Amino acid sequence: MSDCNAPVEIKSPHDPALMELCSQLHDLSGGLDFQDVTGAYPWPQKQLELCARYGVFRWFLNPEYGGLGWSDHDLTLGYLALSAACQTTTFIITQRTGACRRIALSGNDFARKELIPALLDGSQFSTVGISHLTTSRRHLGQPVLRAEQTDSGFVLNGFSPWVTGAIHADTIVVGAELEDGRQLLIVVPTDSPGVTTERPADLVALSGSHTGKVSLKNVYVDQQWLLAGPIENVMSEGIGARTGGLQTSTLAIGLSGAAIDFILKEGDKRPDLLSPARALSEERETLREILLQSASGAESCGTEELRQRCNSLVLRSTQAALSAAKGMGFVAGHPVGRWCREALFFMVWSCPQPVVNAQICQLAGIATE
């Protein structure tokens, strides 16, 4: 008898093992929607263990670092499949992968040797605290996480506002800013004195991602954990997830796919649903092709325009699924209600201001200025 817990290597996004994994993730996804007796939402530990067993964490790194070296095209297909099965788990993977890739590609041999093997096999968890360097909190006059350089490392003070899975993390890749405006990326072990991982926020959706604030008070981090910087605009080095700015659009299309497939299935019993379902499906396929072309380097649509179009589709398709489900879809625990709430996440997750402006104008029924 074969061991049902034996590792399974998904060799490509066309491997039947990927659909096997996604089926299991889909079946487990509903359990993330309900609070336990303490009022906390469950962390998808079982889902992440499954992803580790199927080798998902190895997709994103080249063989020289112990990974499988999937191309950007194949990674996009993989994310599309995972995100249609479980948005919470897939979102966590994006943050985990962001940390892994920044460690692996940093040129820091110490950090690579110390962390990458355990991150690839799933025995350790790392995440990122960098949103304050990109879109979150950039409107404030002072950096929320400050760094002071010493002879042997850095002292960090402040907080990172949105860190996914912080209370489960062994390490966090954080971004901080020096007094002169230069920025750095550095690995912070969560057991360092002065690190406080606060209770995760209760979110409109994806609360199971346990995303919340991490505070740092006089946290000393040795120079050996430095990944990048100090330089101006350290994020422009682009050592994050290879799908880059396409990542959020990918997950939006994946979620749209789940909603549209639901409507199509309902259309087998209610032919009046077939026409709108097919129209949404055609739009999804168009955006999917644009996305895959962009991931392969043949961009036919700007990243921000694609993001806005994907945001629009995911909002409309999930609400259409709710309409198709009727009253049952409005009962807690039905997947379409969860999908509608998850779709709202794309309006705020790493959303550039031009995309925000376009969304608001579209909702207001006016042309973008």
Secondary structure by P-SEA (a helix, b strand, c coil): cccccccccccccccaaaaaaaaaaaaacccccccccccccccaaaaaaaaaaacccccccccccccccccaaaaaaaaaaaaaccaaaaaaaaaaaaaaaaaaacccaaaaaacaaaaaaccbbbbbccccccccccccccccbbbbbcccccccccccccccccccccccbbbbbccccccbbbbbcccccccccccccccccccccbbbbbbbcccccccccccccccccccccccccccccaaaaaaaaaaaaaaaaaaaaaaaccccaaaaaaaaaaaaaaaaaaaaaaaaccccccaaaaaaaaaaaaaaaaaaaaaaacccccccccaaaaaaaaaaccccccccaaaaaaaaaaaaccccc
